[in-house]
Amino acid sequence: MLFLQQVHARLRTQSFLKDLENAHRKVEELTLANERQRMARDLHDTLAQGVASFIMQLEAADEFIVQGNIRRSQEIIQQSMGQARRTLAEARRVINNLRLNSASEMVFHEELTDEIQRFFQATGINVYPKIQMSSQMSRMLMEHSLYIVSECLTNVAKHAKADNVWVTVNEQNDRIEIEVKDNGTGFDTSQVGKQAGHYGLLGLFERVRLIGGEIQITSASNGTRIRMEAPIHKGDKL
């Protein structure tokens, strides 16, 4: 009886070990899949957005050259050089996986204001910001929120044909609420994710999911409205 019990115990242990190995393998597969998604998202948000902004600035400079306004074209080229340096620096941070572990401090209001200013300088599209935040945000929430606004503005510049954008950020009931609205031509929201090479909006949904938030996109011929909200995790470790 004792021998049989030991045999059964060994068989059960071997079965448990096999189950653990299978579970470990599945966790590794999911981890690799999530890592690939994160890398794709980060590369889009750094390289793709940075290069897109760089192209817009060069196109604007080229237009001023055609008009004979050399001084303004030189100013835009200088701004483009700064944008290129920032994109390169951010790409290096992503590659080295130091973005979330950086010791540098971020001030959300200042970072968002700088992003809006760069957008206006590059495109000439009027931006009307309204930022009201008082709680301390985790670094992860700040970075995702900044990228969400940046992606929304990039889409406005590339597709909306708008001349005015409203960016509203406020805090209510321990949740951050972000709204980016434009007066452009709108688009068919049912086509989100169905066009190859257009991953910006999919990146928005992924980032909102990672911070436990919700997102709504409405669009018509008189403009597009993207609204996101997510919990503010007070006291999170950065």
C-alpha positions as a Markdown table, in Angstrom:
| # | Residue | x | y | z |
|---|---|---|---|---|
| 1 | Met | 0.0 | 0.0 | 0.0 |
| 2 | Leu | 2.8 | 2.4 | 0.9 |
| 3 | Phe | 4.6 | 1.5 | -2.3 |
| 4 | Leu | 1.4 | 2.1 | -4.4 |
| 5 | Gln | 0.8 | 5.4 | -2.6 |
| 6 | Gln | 4.4 | 6.5 | -3.4 |
| 7 | Val | 3.9 | 5.6 | -7.0 |
| 8 | His | 0.7 | 7.5 | -7.3 |
| 9 | Ala | 2.3 | 10.5 | -5.5 |
| 10 | Arg | 5.2 | 10.4 | -8.0 |
| 11 | Leu | 2.8 | 10.2 | -10.9 |
| 12 | Arg | 0.8 | 13.1 | -9.6 |
| 13 | Thr | 4.0 | 15.1 | -9.0 |
| 14 | Gln | 5.1 | 14.4 | -12.6 |
| 15 | Ser | 1.7 | 15.4 | -13.9 |
| 16 | Phe | 1.8 | 18.7 | -11.9 |
| 17 | Leu | 5.3 | 19.4 | -13.2 |
| 18 | Lys | 4.1 | 18.9 | -16.8 |
| 19 | Asp | 1.2 | 21.2 | -16.2 |
| 20 | Leu | 3.6 | 23.8 | -14.7 |
| 21 | Glu | 5.9 | 23.5 | -17.7 |
| 22 | Asn | 2.9 | 24.0 | -20.1 |
| 23 | Ala | 1.7 | 26.9 | -18.1 |
| 24 | His | 5.2 | 28.4 | -18.0 |
| 25 | Arg | 5.5 | 28.0 | -21.8 |
| 26 | Lys | 2.1 | 29.7 | -22.3 |
| 27 | Val | 3.1 | 32.6 | -20.0 |
| 28 | Glu | 6.3 | 33.0 | -22.0 |
| 29 | Glu | 4.4 | 33.0 | -25.3 |
| 30 | Leu | 2.0 | 35.6 | -23.9 |
| 31 | Thr | 4.8 | 37.7 | -22.6 |
| 32 | Leu | 6.6 | 37.6 | -26.0 |
| 33 | Ala | 3.3 | 38.6 | -27.7 |
| 34 | Asn | 2.8 | 41.5 | -25.3 |
| 35 | Glu | 6.4 | 42.6 | -25.7 |
| 36 | Arg | 6.0 | 42.6 | -29.5 |
| 37 | Gln | 2.8 | 44.6 | -29.2 |
| 38 | Arg | 4.6 | 47.0 | -26.8 |
| 39 | Met | 7.5 | 47.4 | -29.1 |
| 40 | Ala | 5.3 | 48.0 | -32.1 |
| 41 | Arg | 3.3 | 50.6 | -30.2 |
| 42 | Asp | 6.4 | 52.3 | -28.9 |
| 43 | Leu | 8.1 | 52.4 | -32.3 |
| 44 | His | 4.9 | 53.9 | -33.8 |
| 45 | Asp | 4.7 | 56.5 | -31.1 |
| 46 | Thr | 8.3 | 57.5 | -31.4 |
| 47 | Leu | 9.6 | 56.9 | -34.8 |
| 48 | Ala | 6.4 | 57.0 | -36.9 |
| 49 | Gln | 5.0 | 60.1 | -35.1 |
| 50 | Gly | 8.4 | 61.8 | -35.0 |
| 51 | Val | 9.0 | 61.2 | -38.7 |
| 52 | Ala | 5.5 | 62.3 | -39.6 |
| 53 | Ser | 5.9 | 65.5 | -37.7 |
| 54 | Phe | 9.3 | 66.0 | -39.3 |
| 55 | Ile | 7.8 | 65.6 | -42.8 |
| 56 | Met | 5.0 | 68.1 | -42.0 |
| 57 | Gln | 7.5 | 70.6 | -40.9 |
| 58 | Leu | 9.7 | 70.1 | -44.1 |
| 59 | Glu | 6.6 | 70.4 | -46.3 |
| 60 | Ala | 5.7 | 73.7 | -44.6 |
| 61 | Ala | 9.3 | 75.0 | -45.0 |
| 62 | Asp | 9.2 | 74.0 | -48.7 |
| 63 | Glu | 5.9 | 75.9 | -49.2 |
| 64 | Phe | 7.4 | 79.0 | -47.6 |
| 65 | Ile | 10.4 | 78.7 | -49.9 |
| 66 | Val | 8.1 | 78.6 | -52.9 |
| 67 | Gln | 6.4 | 81.7 | -51.6 |
| 68 | Gly | 9.8 | 83.4 | -51.2 |
| 69 | Asn | 9.6 | 83.6 | -47.4 |
| 70 | Ile | 13.1 | 82.3 | -46.7 |
| 71 | Arg | 13.2 | 83.6 | -43.1 |
| 72 | Arg | 10.1 | 81.7 | -42.1 |
| 73 | Ser | 11.4 | 78.5 | -43.9 |
| 74 | Gln | 14.6 | 78.7 | -42.0 |
| 75 | Glu | 12.8 | 79.0 | -38.7 |
| 76 | Ile | 10.7 | 75.9 | -39.5 |
| 77 | Ile | 13.9 | 74.0 | -40.6 |
| 78 | Gln | 15.5 | 74.9 | -37.2 |
| 79 | Gln | 12.4 | 73.6 | -35.4 |
| 80 | Ser | 12.6 | 70.4 | -37.6 |
| 81 | Met | 16.2 | 69.9 | -36.4 |
| 82 | Gly | 15.1 | 70.1 | -32.8 |
| 83 | Gln | 12.2 | 67.6 | -33.5 |
| 84 | Ala | 14.6 | 65.2 | -35.2 |
| 85 | Arg | 16.9 | 65.3 | -32.2 |
| 86 | Arg | 14.0 | 64.7 | -29.8 |
| 87 | Thr | 12.7 | 61.8 | -31.9 |
| 88 | Leu | 16.2 | 60.2 | -31.9 |
| 89 | Ala | 16.6 | 60.6 | -28.2 |
| 90 | Glu | 13.1 | 59.0 | -27.6 |
| 91 | Ala | 13.9 | 56.2 | -29.9 |
| 92 | Arg | 17.1 | 55.4 | -28.0 |
| 93 | Arg | 15.1 | 55.4 | -24.8 |
| 94 | Val | 12.6 | 52.9 | -26.2 |
| 95 | Ile | 15.4 | 50.7 | -27.6 |
| 96 | Asn | 17.1 | 50.6 | -24.2 |
| 97 | Asn | 13.8 | 50.0 | -22.4 |
| 98 | Leu | 14.5 | 52.9 | -20.1 |
| 99 | Arg | 11.4 | 54.9 | -20.7 |
| 100 | Leu | 9.5 | 53.8 | -17.7 |
| 101 | Asn | 12.6 | 53.5 | -15.5 |
| 102 | Ser | 14.1 | 56.9 | -16.2 |
| 103 | Ala | 15.0 | 58.9 | -13.1 |
| 104 | Ser | 14.0 | 62.2 | -14.7 |
| 105 | Glu | 10.8 | 63.9 | -13.4 |
| 106 | Met | 7.9 | 64.6 | -15.7 |
| 107 | Val | 5.4 | 67.4 | -15.1 |
| 108 | Phe | 2.3 | 66.5 | -17.0 |
| 109 | His | 1.0 | 70.0 | -17.6 |
| 110 | Glu | 4.3 | 71.2 | -19.0 |
| 111 | Glu | 4.9 | 68.2 | -21.2 |
| 112 | Leu | 1.4 | 68.5 | -22.6 |
| 113 | Thr | 1.8 | 72.2 | -23.2 |
| 114 | Asp | 5.1 | 71.6 | -25.0 |
| 115 | Glu | 3.5 | 68.9 | -27.2 |
| 116 | Ile | 0.7 | 71.3 | -28.2 |
| 117 | Gln | 3.1 | 74.1 | -28.9 |
| 118 | Arg | 5.2 | 71.8 | -31.2 |
| 119 | Phe | 2.1 | 70.8 | -33.0 |
| 120 | Phe | 1.0 | 74.4 | -33.6 |
| 121 | Gln | 4.5 | 75.4 | -34.8 |
| 122 | Ala | 4.6 | 72.4 | -37.2 |
| 123 | Thr | 1.1 | 72.7 | -38.7 |
| 124 | Gly | -0.3 | 76.2 | -37.9 |
| 125 | Ile | -3.5 | 74.6 | -36.7 |
| 126 | Asn | -5.0 | 76.5 | -33.8 |
| 127 | Val | -5.2 | 74.6 | -30.5 |
| 128 | Tyr | -7.3 | 75.6 | -27.6 |
| 129 | Pro | -6.1 | 73.7 | -24.5 |
| 130 | Lys | -7.9 | 73.5 | -21.2 |
| 131 | Ile | -5.9 | 71.5 | -18.6 |
| 132 | Gln | -7.1 | 71.1 | -15.0 |
| 133 | Met | -5.2 | 68.4 | -13.1 |
| 134 | Ser | -4.4 | 68.5 | -9.4 |
| 135 | Ser | -3.6 | 64.9 | -8.4 |
| 136 | Gln | -0.2 | 63.2 | -8.7 |
| 137 | Met | -0.3 | 60.8 | -11.6 |
| 138 | Ser | 1.9 | 57.7 | -12.0 |
| 139 | Arg | 4.6 | 58.0 | -14.7 |
| 140 | Met | 2.9 | 55.2 | -16.7 |
| 141 | Leu | -0.4 | 57.1 | -16.7 |
| 142 | Met | 1.3 | 60.4 | -17.7 |
| 143 | Glu | 3.2 | 58.8 | -20.6 |
| 144 | His | 0.2 | 57.0 | -22.0 |
| 145 | Ser | -1.9 | 60.1 | -21.7 |
| 146 | Leu | 0.7 | 62.2 | -23.5 |
| 147 | Tyr | 1.0 | 59.7 | -26.3 |
| 148 | Ile | -2.8 | 59.5 | -26.6 |
| 149 | Val | -3.0 | 63.3 | -27.1 |
| 150 | Ser | 0.0 | 63.3 | -29.4 |
| 151 | Glu | -1.5 | 60.5 | -31.6 |
| 152 | Cys | -4.8 | 62.4 | -31.7 |
| 153 | Leu | -3.1 | 65.6 | -32.8 |
| 154 | Thr | -1.0 | 63.7 | -35.4 |
| 155 | Asn | -4.2 | 62.2 | -36.9 |
| 156 | Val | -5.7 | 65.7 | -37.1 |
| 157 | Ala | -2.8 | 67.0 | -39.0 |
| 158 | Lys | -2.6 | 64.1 | -41.4 |
| 159 | His | -6.3 | 63.4 | -42.1 |
| 160 | Ala | -8.8 | 65.8 | -40.6 |
| 161 | Lys | -8.3 | 69.0 | -42.8 |
| 162 | Ala | -9.2 | 71.0 | -39.7 |
| 163 | Asp | -8.1 | 74.5 | -38.7 |
| 164 | Asn | -9.1 | 74.3 | -35.0 |
| 165 | Val | -8.5 | 71.7 | -32.3 |
| 166 | Trp | -9.8 | 71.7 | -28.7 |
| 167 | Val | -7.8 | 69.7 | -26.1 |
| 168 | Thr | -9.5 | 69.3 | -22.7 |
| 169 | Val | -7.9 | 67.5 | -19.8 |
| 170 | Asn | -9.6 | 67.4 | -16.4 |
| 171 | Glu | -10.0 | 65.3 | -13.2 |
| 172 | Gln | -13.2 | 64.1 | -11.8 |
| 173 | Asn | -14.0 | 61.4 | -9.2 |
| 174 | Asp | -10.4 | 60.2 | -9.2 |
| 175 | Arg | -10.4 | 59.7 | -12.9 |
| 176 | Ile | -8.6 | 61.6 | -15.7 |
| 177 | Glu | -10.7 | 62.7 | -18.6 |
| 178 | Ile | -9.1 | 63.6 | -22.0 |
| 179 | Glu | -11.0 | 65.0 | -25.0 |
| 180 | Val | -9.5 | 66.0 | -28.3 |
| 181 | Lys | -12.0 | 67.5 | -30.7 |
| 182 | Asp | -11.5 | 69.1 | -34.2 |
| 183 | Asn | -13.6 | 70.8 | -36.8 |
| 184 | Gly | -12.3 | 68.7 | -39.7 |
| 185 | Thr | -14.0 | 66.5 | -42.3 |
| 186 | Gly | -14.4 | 63.4 | -40.1 |
| 187 | Phe | -14.0 | 59.7 | -41.1 |
| 188 | Asp | -15.8 | 56.4 | -41.1 |
| 189 | Thr | -15.2 | 55.0 | -37.6 |
| 190 | Ser | -16.2 | 51.5 | -38.8 |
| 191 | Gln | -13.0 | 51.2 | -40.8 |
| 192 | Val | -10.7 | 51.5 | -37.7 |
| 193 | Gly | -8.2 | 48.7 | -37.8 |
| 194 | Lys | -9.2 | 47.5 | -41.2 |
| 195 | Gln | -6.6 | 49.4 | -43.3 |
| 196 | Ala | -3.1 | 48.1 | -43.4 |
| 197 | Gly | -0.4 | 50.5 | -42.2 |
| 198 | His | -2.9 | 52.6 | -40.2 |
| 199 | Tyr | -2.2 | 51.6 | -36.6 |
| 200 | Gly | -2.5 | 54.9 | -34.8 |
| 201 | Leu | -6.1 | 54.5 | -33.6 |
| 202 | Leu | -5.4 | 50.8 | -32.7 |
| 203 | Gly | -2.5 | 52.1 | -30.6 |
| 204 | Leu | -4.9 | 54.4 | -28.8 |
| 205 | Phe | -7.2 | 51.5 | -27.9 |
| 206 | Glu | -4.2 | 49.5 | -26.7 |
| 207 | Arg | -2.8 | 52.3 | -24.5 |
| 208 | Val | -6.3 | 53.0 | -23.0 |
| 209 | Arg | -6.6 | 49.3 | -22.2 |
| 210 | Leu | -3.2 | 49.2 | -20.5 |
| 211 | Ile | -4.2 | 52.0 | -18.1 |
| 212 | Gly | -7.6 | 50.5 | -17.4 |
| 213 | Gly | -9.5 | 53.2 | -19.2 |
| 214 | Glu | -12.3 | 53.6 | -21.7 |
| 215 | Ile | -12.3 | 55.4 | -25.1 |
| 216 | Gln | -15.1 | 56.8 | -27.3 |
| 217 | Ile | -14.6 | 58.0 | -30.9 |
| 218 | Thr | -17.4 | 59.8 | -32.7 |
| 219 | Ser | -16.9 | 61.4 | -36.1 |
| 220 | Ala | -19.1 | 63.2 | -38.6 |
| 221 | Ser | -18.7 | 65.7 | -41.5 |
| 222 | Asn | -18.3 | 68.5 | -39.1 |
| 223 | Gly | -15.4 | 67.0 | -37.1 |
| 224 | Thr | -14.1 | 64.2 | -34.8 |
| 225 | Arg | -14.3 | 63.8 | -31.1 |
| 226 | Ile | -12.1 | 61.4 | -29.2 |
| 227 | Arg | -12.8 | 61.1 | -25.5 |
| 228 | Met | -10.8 | 58.9 | -23.0 |
| 229 | Glu | -11.0 | 58.4 | -19.3 |
| 230 | Ala | -9.0 | 56.3 | -16.9 |
| 231 | Pro | -8.5 | 55.9 | -13.1 |
| 232 | Ile | -5.9 | 58.0 | -11.4 |
| 233 | His | -3.9 | 55.5 | -9.3 |
| 234 | Lys | -2.7 | 57.7 | -6.5 |
| 235 | Gly | 0.4 | 56.6 | -4.8 |
| 236 | Asp | 1.5 | 54.2 | -7.6 |
| 237 | Lys | 5.1 | 53.4 | -7.7 |
| 238 | Leu | 6.8 | 55.1 | -10.6 |
